[in-house]
């Protein structure tokens, strides 16, 4: 992918942060109310996870105990992977303080009697999620009766829950089981959980015996139930009628008669989330009037209906709804019967293929949220202005050419989005929306924004990227986040300096040639994107942006950066790609908080030694066809975890690479000859000190002319955590003299080399899962990708015949 393409996508994704983050979602779970710290295990056979906000990884239960002890009295969530731990492991687990939420992943194991007593001692445990991965226990060759051919029949172990101990889990309110359980036996055991209110069951084995009405009757206290995997099985729904205290039910089914019968028993049900899997034309037979307490209905159907359906009879008699979602169901029209729900607060009709809205919609006088995205409405009726309690209105991809002036009557509106339409102007009446905080009109045909927007005292976020705007809206002094990428702005006026509250400004993809010095007055600015413009210089006063943490300058015409840029001491991420820069100023050493740097500069000849000051740098990308050597100071970046280098002239890495003790991923690449396909890189070997990088798990070298792969493989044997090794198109001809049993590799990629033979000792790698030998000079049966390792063993044996 070219830098230009990457830069465009980067800008687009930054702008989409607005789209994805602005629509509020009500908290649904324990951790949604107060996000807590998660402790999760490092995965086996995969690249390691990295710690981040709200996430701490551990390598063993002992390591987990140490990390939890570093944060005493701090509530947390915990993810456990259970295989066959030793007795001492259980002791370590028993001494942990109580998590609030526990996820248990069983790998060829069962939820045994040792774990339950430990959980019983965790007085704060409120939510338990148990999932399992079970592999087939035996295989049987079964004749199919046709020509003597045979097929393999798998016998899978179906675990049962422990018989005792459940009554001691006195604080568990939420339980999720995602495994091939004996469900009937499970319900019997779960009935002993004294505080259980919410149960979620995922059943993957469709041959398992389903619970009966008597089984469900063991859980009369349940208030919330989610069942998944039962959808194609008849006669299981009726039994749910014994759960007379249910307030919320989520399930999939196509059994309309059973559903209608069930609903007569659920007189207290308030929330129904139904994924209908039957024929679309039968959906109108669904009857919901038997649910007198129903307040929230989410009705969906997988796949697109060929014919529109009328749900008027389905909703007939329902008068208590507050929240209704019919997303993705092709409706003939808005059901008239829903208008009999005067308390309706939320109505979501996304992707229902509606072409019009009824005049009677304004009967829903309490409506606060209306989502109409992806309906070919073409015109939004003026009556929407009479829904005066609306707080959120979504109109994305509705083929609209204009918005009605009556929107100005929505005095409570805080969120309005109308992206990907054909709007050429916005009504001046939007200036009357005194409560509006978020306005998104991106991806339209707007040439200007109404001046009345300055009258919106609450407006914090305005997204208008991908339009035809030619004027920068300097009058919006109240805005904190302004997204104007991909427009036709040719200049930024001096008055931009008056936008002192601005925290985010995206101007990428405009024909800007310069910026005013007054941009340095934006002392609240934290994010600035200027990629894909025609800038030849940056203003000296850019260094005054003391709070700037994100700077993107890709795909411009910058030949130098001002010395003042080093004063951006709050920078944590910088992207400078595809500019004719040959050097970076020494002042960049002032970026001491930098965590991510992408320097894709084709003419860059050298890097200043001052990059060694980037002590917090974690991810560094350098691409240049002029760079021959890297400064030794690079190894002073002790926090570096990912290093990506690309360039045809790079001849080596710093000798003291072992100082990068946190380095997890190293990639060194070049381009290949367009005629021969051979690599053009000049790297011949890796520094011996690389063996002192104990965290290295992923090493890639590709497109090199004469790389010593044998030496690099021998060096790799000294890297204890190395799991993925790729030497691609490096001219490697020989794999002899390597003690493969010392390599802990899981994945090995040697494609596009010049190998003509393979040693059988390749199979000695104990952890090898897959190996890629494609595009070498090997016999056809070996010249390919292999997974698992046993496939390679078979191919080697066949090649030796």
C-alpha positions in Angstrom: 0.0 0.0 0.0 1.4 3.4 -1.0 1.9 6.1 1.6 -0.8 8.3 -0.1 -3.3 5.5 0.3 -2.3 4.9 3.9 -2.5 8.6 4.6 -5.9 8.9 3.1 -7.2 6.0 5.1 -5.6 7.4 8.3 -7.4 10.7 7.8 -10.6 8.9 7.1 -10.3 6.7 10.2 -9.5 9.7 12.4 -12.7 11.4 11.1 -14.7 8.3 11.7 -13.8 8.5 15.4 -16.5 11.1 15.5 -19.0 8.9 13.7 -18.3 5.9 16.0 -18.1 7.6 19.3 -20.9 10.2 19.3 -24.0 8.1 19.6 -24.6 7.4 23.3 -25.3 3.9 24.4 -26.9 3.0 27.7 -24.9 1.0 30.1 -26.0 -2.7 30.0 -23.5 -4.6 32.1 -21.6 -4.5 35.4 -18.4 -3.2 33.9 -20.2 -0.7 31.7 -21.2 1.3 34.8 -17.6 1.7 36.0 -14.9 0.4 33.7 -12.4 -1.6 35.7 -9.0 -3.0 35.0 -8.8 -6.3 33.1 -6.1 -8.9 33.8 -5.8 -11.2 30.7 -3.4 -14.1 29.9 -0.8 -13.8 27.2 -2.0 -16.0 24.2 -0.1 -19.2 23.4 1.2 -19.6 19.9 0.3 -16.0 18.9 1.9 -12.6 19.0 1.8 -11.3 22.6 -0.8 -8.8 23.6 0.4 -5.5 24.9 -0.7 -3.8 28.0 -2.9 -0.7 27.5 -5.5 1.4 29.2 -7.6 -0.9 31.3 -5.6 -4.0 30.3 -2.8 -5.8 32.0 -1.4 -9.1 30.6 0.2 -12.0 32.6 2.2 -15.0 31.7 1.4 -17.3 34.6 -0.8 -17.4 37.6 2.2 -16.5 39.7 2.8 -13.5 37.5 -0.8 -12.6 37.8 -0.6 -12.6 41.6 2.4 -10.3 41.6 0.7 -7.8 39.3 -2.5 -7.8 41.3 -0.5 -7.3 44.4 1.0 -4.1 42.9 -2.5 -2.6 42.9 -4.0 -3.4 46.3 -7.6 -2.6 47.0 -8.3 -1.8 43.3 -11.4 -3.6 41.9 -10.7 -5.6 38.8 -11.9 -8.1 36.2 -10.1 -11.4 35.5 -9.7 -13.7 32.5 -8.4 -17.2 33.3 -7.3 -19.9 30.9 -7.5 -23.4 32.6 -5.7 -26.3 31.2 -4.2 -28.8 33.7 -2.6 -26.5 36.3 -0.4 -28.0 39.0 -1.5 -28.1 42.6 0.7 -25.1 43.4 -1.1 -23.1 40.8 -4.4 -23.6 42.6 -2.8 -22.3 45.8 -1.7 -19.1 44.0 -5.2 -18.6 42.6 -6.7 -19.1 46.0 -4.7 -16.2 47.5 -5.9 -13.6 45.0 -8.4 -11.0 46.1 -11.8 -11.2 44.6 -12.4 -10.0 41.0 -15.7 -8.4 40.2 -16.1 -10.2 36.8 -14.4 -13.6 35.9 -14.0 -15.1 32.5 -12.9 -18.7 32.6 -11.6 -20.2 29.3 -11.4 -24.0 29.5 -8.9 -25.7 27.1 -9.4 -29.4 27.1 -10.4 -29.1 30.7 -13.5 -29.0 32.9 -14.9 -26.6 35.5 -13.7 -28.8 38.3 -14.3 -29.0 42.1 -11.0 -27.2 42.7 -12.0 -24.0 41.0 -15.4 -23.6 42.6 -14.2 -23.4 46.2 -11.8 -20.7 45.1 -14.6 -18.7 43.5 -16.7 -19.2 46.6 -14.1 -17.3 48.5 -14.3 -14.3 46.2 -17.0 -12.2 47.9 -17.1 -9.5 45.3 -17.6 -11.9 42.3 -20.8 -10.7 40.6 -20.4 -12.0 37.0 -19.0 -15.4 35.8 -18.4 -16.3 32.1 -17.3 -19.9 31.3 -16.3 -20.8 27.8 -14.6 -23.9 26.6 -12.6 -25.3 23.6 -13.0 -29.1 23.3 -11.3 -31.1 20.7 -12.6 -34.4 19.4 -11.7 -37.3 21.8 -11.9 -40.1 19.2 -12.4 -40.8 15.5 -14.3 -43.6 13.9 -14.1 -44.6 10.2 -17.7 -45.1 9.1 -18.5 -46.7 5.7 -21.0 -44.6 3.7 -22.4 -47.5 1.7 -21.4 -46.0 -1.6 -18.5 -47.6 -3.3 -16.9 -48.5 0.0 -15.8 -45.0 0.8 -15.4 -44.0 4.4 -15.9 -40.8 6.4 -14.7 -39.8 9.8 -17.1 -39.6 12.6 -16.0 -37.5 15.6 -16.9 -38.2 19.2 -16.7 -35.0 21.3 -16.6 -35.0 25.0 -19.6 -33.2 26.5 -18.6 -31.9 29.9 -20.9 -31.7 32.9 -20.8 -29.1 35.7 -19.5 -30.0 39.1 -22.1 -31.6 41.4 -21.3 -29.5 44.4 -20.2 -26.1 45.4 -22.6 -23.9 43.5 -24.6 -22.9 46.6 -21.4 -21.2 48.0 -21.2 -18.7 45.1 -23.5 -16.4 47.0 -22.6 -13.1 45.2 -22.8 -14.3 41.5 -25.7 -12.5 39.8 -24.7 -13.0 36.1 -23.6 -16.3 34.5 -22.6 -17.0 30.9 -22.0 -20.6 29.7 -20.5 -20.9 26.2 -19.7 -24.5 25.8 -21.0 -27.9 24.8 -22.7 -28.6 28.1 -25.3 -31.1 29.2 -27.8 -28.3 29.5 -30.4 -30.2 31.5 -27.8 -31.2 34.1 -26.4 -27.7 34.1 -29.8 -26.1 34.9 -30.1 -28.5 37.9 -26.8 -27.4 39.3 -27.3 -23.7 38.5 -30.5 -23.7 40.5 -28.3 -23.7 43.6 -26.9 -20.3 42.9 -28.8 -18.2 45.4 -28.3 -14.7 43.8 -28.5 -15.7 40.1 -30.6 -13.3 38.2 -29.1 -13.3 34.7 -28.2 -16.4 32.6 -26.7 -16.6 29.1 -26.4 -20.0 27.4 -24.6 -20.7 24.1 -25.1 -24.2 22.9 -22.9 -25.4 20.0 -23.9 -29.0 19.8 -27.3 -29.2 18.1 -27.6 -32.9 19.0 -27.7 -32.2 22.7 -30.9 -32.9 24.7 -32.8 -29.7 25.3 -34.2 -28.6 28.6 -37.8 -29.2 29.5 -40.4 -27.1 31.2 -39.5 -28.9 34.5 -35.8 -28.0 34.0 -36.6 -24.3 33.5 -38.9 -24.3 36.5 -35.8 -24.9 38.7 -34.8 -21.2 38.1 -37.9 -19.3 39.1 -35.7 -16.3 40.3 -34.3 -15.6 36.8 -34.9 -12.0 35.6 -32.8 -12.1 32.4 -32.2 -15.0 30.0 -30.2 -15.2 26.7 -30.3 -18.5 24.8 -28.4 -19.1 21.6 -28.0 -22.2 19.5 -31.5 -23.6 20.1 -33.1 -21.7 17.2 -33.7 -24.6 14.8 -35.1 -27.0 17.4 -38.8 -27.3 18.0 -40.7 -27.6 21.3 -38.1 -25.9 23.5 -39.7 -22.5 23.7 -42.9 -23.5 25.6 -40.9 -24.5 28.7 -39.6 -21.0 29.1 -43.1 -20.1 30.3 -42.2 -21.4 33.7 -39.8 -18.4 34.1 -42.6 -16.1 35.2 -40.3 -13.6 36.8 -38.4 -12.9 33.5 -37.9 -9.2 32.8 -35.6 -9.6 29.8 -35.4 -12.4 27.1 -33.0 -12.7 24.2 -33.2 -15.6 21.8 -33.4 -16.7 18.2 -36.2 -18.8 16.7 -38.5 -19.3 13.7 -41.2 -21.1 15.7 -44.0 -18.5 15.5 -46.7 -20.6 17.1 -44.5 -21.6 20.0 -43.5 -18.0 20.5 -47.0 -16.7 20.6 -47.9 -19.4 23.1 -44.9 -18.6 25.2 -45.7 -14.9 25.5 -49.0 -15.5 27.2 -47.0 -16.8 30.2 -44.4 -14.0 30.5 -46.6 -11.3 32.0 -43.7 -9.5 33.6 -41.4 -9.4 30.5 -40.1 -5.8 29.9 -37.4 -6.4 27.3 -37.6 -8.7 24.3 -34.6 -9.1 21.9 -35.7 -11.5 19.1 -33.7 -12.6 16.1 -36.3 -14.2 13.8 -34.8 -16.9 11.6 -37.9 -18.1 9.8 -39.3 -17.1 6.4 -39.8 -13.3 6.1 -43.4 -13.5 4.9 -44.5 -15.3 8.1 -43.1 -12.7 10.4 -46.4 -10.7 10.5 -47.9 -13.7 12.3 -46.0 -12.9 15.4 -48.2 -11.5 18.1 -46.9 -9.4 21.0 -50.1 -8.1 22.6 -49.9 -10.9 25.2 -46.9 -9.0 26.8 -48.6 -6.4 29.0 -45.4 -5.1 30.5 -43.3 -4.9 27.4 -41.2 -1.7 27.3 -38.3 -2.5 25.0 -38.5 -4.5 21.7 -35.5 -5.3 19.5 -36.7 -7.3 16.5 -34.3 -8.4 13.8 -33.9 -10.9 11.0 -30.8 -12.3 9.5 -30.6 -11.7 5.7 -32.5 -9.3 3.5 -36.2 -9.9 2.8 -37.2 -10.2 -0.8 -40.7 -8.7 -0.1 -41.6 -5.9 2.3 -43.5 -7.0 5.4 -46.3 -5.3 7.3 -45.9 -5.6 11.1 -49.0 -3.7 12.0 -50.7 -6.9 13.3 -47.6 -7.9 15.2 -47.6 -4.7 17.3 -51.4 -4.4 17.5 -52.5 -4.2 21.1 -49.0 -3.2 22.4 -49.3 0.1 24.2 -46.4 0.1 26.7 -43.3 0.4 24.5 -40.6 2.9 25.4 -37.9 1.5 23.1 -38.4 -0.1 19.6 -35.8 -1.3 17.2 -36.7 -2.8 13.8 -33.3 -2.4 12.1 -32.7 -4.4 8.9 -36.3 -5.5 8.4 -37.8 -4.4 5.1 -41.0 -2.7 6.0 -43.9 -2.0 3.7 -44.6 1.1 5.8 -44.2 2.3 9.3 -46.6 0.1 11.4 -49.6 2.2 12.4 -50.0 0.3 15.6 -46.8 1.5 17.0 -48.4 5.0 17.3 -50.5 3.5 20.1 -47.4 3.7 22.3 -47.4 7.3 23.6 -44.5 6.6 25.9 -42.1 5.7 23.1 -38.7 7.3 23.7 -36.5 5.5 21.2 -37.4 4.5 17.7 -34.7 2.9 15.5 -35.7 2.0 11.9 -32.2 1.7 10.3 -32.0 0.0 6.9 -35.8 -0.7 6.7 -36.0 0.6 3.1 -38.7 3.1 4.0 -39.5 5.7 1.3 -41.7 7.9 3.4 -42.8 8.7 7.0 -46.5 9.0 7.9 -47.9 12.3 8.9 -49.1 10.7 12.2 -45.5 10.2 13.4 -45.8 13.4 15.4 -48.2 11.6 17.7 -45.1 10.2 19.4 -44.7 13.3 21.4 -42.3 11.8 23.9 -39.8 10.5 21.3 -36.2 11.4 22.2 -34.2 9.3 19.8 -35.1 8.7 16.1 -32.7 6.7 13.9 -33.6 6.5 10.2 -30.2 5.7 8.6 -30.0 3.9 5.3 -33.6 4.4 4.2 -34.2 5.9 0.7 -36.4 8.7 2.1 -35.1 11.4 -0.3 -37.2 13.9 1.6 -37.5 14.5 5.3 -41.1 15.7 6.1 -41.5 19.0 8.0 -43.5 17.1 10.7 -40.2 16.0 12.3 -40.0 19.5 13.7 -43.0 18.7 15.8 -41.1 16.0 17.7 -40.0 18.6 20.2 -38.5 16.2 22.7 -36.0 14.8 20.3 -32.4 14.6 21.6 -30.9 12.4 18.9 -31.7 12.3 15.2 -29.8 10.1 12.7 -30.3 10.5 9.0 -27.2 9.0 7.4 -27.5 7.6 3.8 -31.1 8.6 3.3 -30.6 10.2 -0.2 -31.6 13.6 1.2 -31.1 16.7 -0.9 -32.1 19.1 1.8 -33.1 19.3 5.5 -36.4 21.0 6.4 -36.2 24.3 8.2 -38.5 22.9 10.9 -35.5 21.1 12.4 -34.9 24.4 14.1 -37.9 23.7 16.3 -36.1 20.8 18.0 -34.9 22.8 21.0 -33.8 19.7 22.9 -31.7 18.2 20.1 -28.1 17.4 21.2 -27.0 15.1 18.4 -27.7 15.4 14.6 -26.0 13.3 11.9 -26.9 13.4 8.2 -23.8 12.0 6.5 -23.6 10.5 3.0 -26.5 12.3 1.5 -26.7 14.9 -1.3 -27.0 18.0 0.8 -25.8 21.2 -0.9 -26.7 23.5 2.0 -28.0 23.5 5.5 -30.9 25.5 6.8 -30.2 28.7 8.8 -32.7 27.5 11.3 -30.1 25.1 12.7 -28.8 28.1 14.6 -31.9 27.8 16.8 -30.7 24.4 18.2 -29.4 25.8 21.5 -28.7 22.4 23.0 -26.9 20.9 20.0 -23.5 19.5 20.9 -22.7 17.2 18.0 -23.3 17.9 14.3 -22.1 15.6 11.6 -22.8 16.5 7.9 -19.8 14.8 6.4 -19.7 13.2 2.9 -22.3 15.6 1.3 -22.0 18.3 -1.4 -21.9 21.3 0.9 -20.0 24.4 -0.3 -20.5 26.5 2.8 -21.8 26.2 6.4 -24.5 28.6 7.6 -23.3 31.5 9.7 -26.1 30.8 12.2 -24.0 28.0 13.6 -22.1 30.6 15.6 -25.3 31.0 17.7 -25.0 27.4 19.0 -23.5 27.9 22.5 -23.4 24.1 23.2 -21.8 23.0 19.9 -18.6 21.1 20.7 -18.1 18.9 17.7 -18.6 19.6 14.1 -17.8 17.1 11.4 -18.0 18.3 7.8 -15.3 16.3 6.1 -15.6 15.2 2.4 -17.6 18.1 1.2 -16.9 21.0 -1.2 -16.3 23.7 1.5 -14.1 26.7 0.3 -14.4 28.8 3.5 -12.9 28.0 6.9 -15.6 28.7 9.6 -13.6 30.9 11.8 -16.8 32.2 13.5 -17.2 28.9 15.5 -15.3 30.0 18.5 -17.2 27.6 20.8 -16.3 24.4 19.0 -13.8 21.9 20.5 -13.5 19.4 17.7 -13.6 20.5 14.0 -13.2 18.0 11.2 -12.8 19.6 7.8 -10.6 17.1 5.9 -11.2 16.5 2.2 -12.7 19.8 1.2 -11.6 22.6 -1.1 -10.1 25.0 1.5 -7.2 27.0 -0.1 -6.3 29.0 3.0 -6.8 29.2 6.7 -7.5 32.8 7.8 -5.5 34.5 10.6 -8.7 34.5 12.7 -8.2 30.8 13.3 -6.2 31.9 16.3 -9.4 32.9 18.0 -10.6 29.3 18.3 -9.0 29.0 21.7 -11.2 26.1 22.8 -10.3 23.9 19.8 -8.8 20.5 20.8 -9.0 18.6 17.5 -8.5 20.1 14.0 -8.4 17.9 10.9 -7.5 19.7 7.6 -6.1 16.8 5.6 -6.9 16.5 1.9 -7.3 20.2 1.1 -5.3 22.3 -1.4 -3.6 24.3 1.4 -0.2 25.7 0.6 0.5 27.5 3.9 -0.8 28.1 7.4 -1.0 31.3 9.3 1.4 32.0 12.3 -1.7 32.6 14.4 -2.3 28.8 14.5 0.2 28.9 17.3 -2.4 30.6 19.5 -4.5 27.4 19.7 -3.3 26.6 23.1 -5.9 23.9 23.7 -5.2 22.0 20.5 -4.3 18.3 21.1 -4.7 16.8 17.6 -3.8 18.4 14.2 -3.9 16.5 10.9 -2.5 18.3 7.8 -1.8 15.4 5.5 -2.5 15.4 1.7 -2.1 19.1 1.3 0.4 21.2 -0.6 2.3 22.7 2.3 5.8 23.8 1.6 6.6 25.1 5.1 5.2 25.2 8.6 4.8 28.4 10.6 7.5 29.0 13.2 4.9 29.5 15.9 3.6 25.9 15.5 6.0 25.1 18.4 3.7 27.1 20.7 1.0 24.3 20.6 2.0 23.1 24.1 -0.8 20.6 24.4 -0.5 19.0 21.0 -0.2 15.2 21.3 -1.0 14.1 17.7 0.5 15.6 14.6 0.1 14.3 11.0 2.0 15.9 8.1 2.0 13.2 5.4 2.0 13.8 1.7 3.0 17.5 1.5 5.9 19.4 0.0 7.9 20.1 3.1 11.7 20.3 2.6 12.5 21.2 6.2 10.8 21.4 9.6 11.2 24.5 11.7 13.5 24.2 14.8 10.5 25.3 16.9 8.8 22.0 16.2 10.9 20.5 18.9 9.0 22.5 21.4 5.9 20.3 21.0 6.8 18.5 24.2 3.4 16.9 24.6 3.6 15.0 21.4 2.8 11.3 21.7 2.2 10.4 18.0 3.7 11.9 14.9 3.2 10.9 11.2 5.5 12.5 8.7 5.3 10.7 5.4 6.0 11.3 1.7 7.7 14.7 2.1 11.0 15.7 0.4 12.7 16.0 3.8 16.4 14.9 3.9 17.0 15.5 7.6 15.1 16.1 10.8 16.1 19.0 13.0 18.0 18.1 16.2 15.3 19.7 18.2 13.0 16.7 17.7 14.8 15.3 20.7 12.4 17.4 22.6 9.6 15.0 21.8 10.3 13.1 25.0 6.7 11.9 25.4 6.6 10.4 22.0 5.1 6.9 21.9 4.4 6.3 18.1 6.4 7.7 15.2 6.0 7.0 11.5 8.7 8.5 9.3 8.0 7.4 5.8 10.4 9.8 4.0 11.9 8.5 0.7 14.7 11.1 0.7 15.7 11.0 4.4 19.5 10.6 4.6 20.1 10.6 8.3 18.4 10.7 11.7 19.7 13.0 14.5 21.3 11.3 17.5 18.7 13.2 19.6 16.1 10.6 18.8 17.7 8.7 21.7 15.7 11.1 23.9 12.5 9.4 22.9 12.5 7.3 26.0 8.8 6.5 25.9 8.8 5.5 22.2 7.0 2.2 21.7 6.4 2.0 17.9 8.8 3.4 15.3 8.4 3.1 11.5 11.2 4.4 9.2 11.0 4.1 5.4 13.7 5.7 3.2 15.7 4.6 0.1 18.5 7.0 1.0 19.2 5.9 4.6 22.3 3.8 4.9 22.8 3.6 8.7 20.8 4.1 11.8 22.2 6.1 14.6 23.5 4.1 17.6 21.3 6.4 19.7 18.3 4.5 18.5 19.1 1.8 21.0 18.5 4.4 23.8 14.8 4.2 23.1 14.4 1.6 25.8 10.6 1.4 25.6 10.6 0.4 21.9 8.4 -2.6 21.3 7.8 -2.5 17.5 10.5 -1.4 15.0 9.7 -1.4 11.3 12.5 -0.4 8.8 12.3 -0.2 5.1 14.9 0.9 2.5 17.1 -0.4 -0.3 20.3 1.2 1.0 20.2 0.1 4.7 23.2 -2.0 5.3 22.9 -2.8 9.0 21.3 -2.3 12.3 23.0 -0.7 15.4 25.4 -3.1 17.1 23.9 -2.6 20.5 20.4 -3.8 19.6 20.4 -5.8 22.8 19.7 -2.6 24.8 16.1 -2.8 23.4 15.0 -5.3 26.0 11.3 -4.6 25.4 11.4 -5.1 21.6 8.8 -7.6 20.5 8.6 -7.1 16.8 11.3 -6.3 14.3 10.7 -5.9 10.5 13.5 -5.0 8.0 12.3 -4.8 4.4 13.1 -3.4 1.0 11.6 -3.3 -2.4 12.1 -5.9 -5.1 13.3 -5.6 -8.7 10.2 -5.1 -10.9 11.8 -7.3 -13.6 13.4 -10.2 -11.8 11.5 -10.0 -8.6 14.8 -10.2 -6.6 15.1 -8.2 -3.5 17.1 -4.9 -3.7 17.9 -4.6 0.0 21.6 -4.6 1.1 21.3 -6.1 4.6 23.5 -9.1 4.9 23.2 -10.1 8.5 21.7 -9.3 11.9 23.8 -7.9 14.8 24.9 -10.6 17.2 23.6 -8.5 20.1 20.1 -9.2 19.0 20.1 -12.3 21.2 19.9 -10.0 24.2 16.4 -8.9 23.2 14.5 -11.3 25.4 11.0 -10.0 24.5 11.4 -10.5 20.7 8.6 -12.7 19.4 8.3 -11.7 15.8 11.2 -11.2 13.4 10.8 -10.4 9.7 13.5 -9.8 7.0 12.4 -9.5 3.4 13.5 -8.4 -0.1 17.3 -8.5 0.6 19.9 -9.4 -2.1 22.3 -11.6 -0.1 21.1 -12.1 3.4 22.8 -14.8 5.5 19.8 -16.7 6.5 21.7 -19.5 8.1 23.5 -17.2 10.5 20.3 -15.5 11.3 18.5 -18.8 12.0 21.3 -19.9 14.4 21.1 -16.5 16.1 17.3 -17.0 16.4 17.8 -20.2 18.4 19.0 -18.0 21.3 15.8 -15.9 21.4 13.6 -17.8 23.9 10.3 -16.1 23.1 10.6 -16.0 19.3 7.5 -17.4 17.8 7.2 -16.0 14.3 10.2 -15.9 11.9 10.0 -14.7 8.3 12.9 -14.5 5.9 11.2 -13.7 2.6 12.9 -13.2 -0.8 16.4 -13.1 0.8 18.3 -15.3 -1.6 18.6 -18.1 1.0 19.9 -21.4 -0.6 20.9 -23.6 2.3 19.3 -24.6 5.6 22.1 -27.0 6.8 24.0 -26.8 10.0 21.1 -25.5 12.1 20.0 -27.2 15.3 16.2 -26.8 14.6 15.3 -28.4 17.9 16.5 -25.3 19.7 14.1 -23.0 17.9 10.8 -22.3 19.7 9.1 -21.1 16.5 5.4 -21.5 16.0 5.4 -19.9 12.5 8.2 -20.0 10.0 8.0 -18.3 6.6 10.8 -18.9 4.0 8.9 -18.2 0.9 10.4 -16.7 -2.3 13.9 -18.0 -1.6 16.2 -20.3 -3.6 16.0 -23.5 -1.5 16.3 -26.7 -3.5 16.3 -29.2 -0.6 15.1 -29.4 2.9 16.5 -31.1 6.0 14.2 -33.6 7.8 15.4 -31.9 11.0 13.0 -29.1 10.3 10.5 -31.3 12.0 12.5 -31.1 15.2 11.0 -27.7 16.1 8.8 -28.6 19.0 6.2 -25.8 18.7 6.0 -25.5 15.0 2.5 -25.1 13.7 2.9 -23.7 10.2 5.7 -23.2 7.6 5.6 -21.5 4.3 8.0 -22.8 1.6 6.2 -21.5 -1.4 8.0 -20.0 -4.5 11.3 -21.8 -3.8 13.2 -24.3 -6.1 11.8 -27.3 -4.2 10.0 -30.3 -5.6 6.3 -29.4 -6.2 5.1 -31.4 -3.1 7.4 -29.3 -0.9 7.0 -25.9 -2.6 4.0 -24.7 -0.7 2.4 -23.7 2.6 2.0 -26.4 5.3 -0.2 -26.5 8.4 0.0 -28.4 10.6 3.5 -29.6 10.9 2.4 -33.2 10.2 1.5 -32.2 6.7 5.2 -31.3 6.1 6.3 -34.6 7.5 4.1 -36.4 5.0 5.4 -34.3 2.1 9.0 -34.9 3.2 8.4 -38.7 3.3 6.8 -38.7 -0.1 9.6 -36.6 -1.6 12.1 -39.2 -0.3 10.4 -42.1 -2.0 
